[in-house]
Amino acid sequence: MKITHERAKCIGCGNCAAICPKFWKMAEDGKSELLGSKINSQTGNHELEVEKVECNQNAADSCPVTIIHVEK
């Protein structure tokens, strides 16, 4: 499974970090950060491969700008 974060579009609401702090935190620039993710050089998105979705689906569902994607 893969979690994708379109970080450039992040508005910094903090929902993901509040709901799923194991995977998300707020960075110094005011945007959220997907912990352990790598940047896809083609898209610029941050991506993280995971075995279990855990709280990431809730984080994605809570994002007001729908920039967190969970691929199962």
Secondary structure, 3 states (H helix, E strand, C coil): CEEEECHHHCCCCCHHHHHCCCCEEECCCCCEEECCCEECCCCCCEEEECCCCCCHHHHHHHCCCCCEEEEC
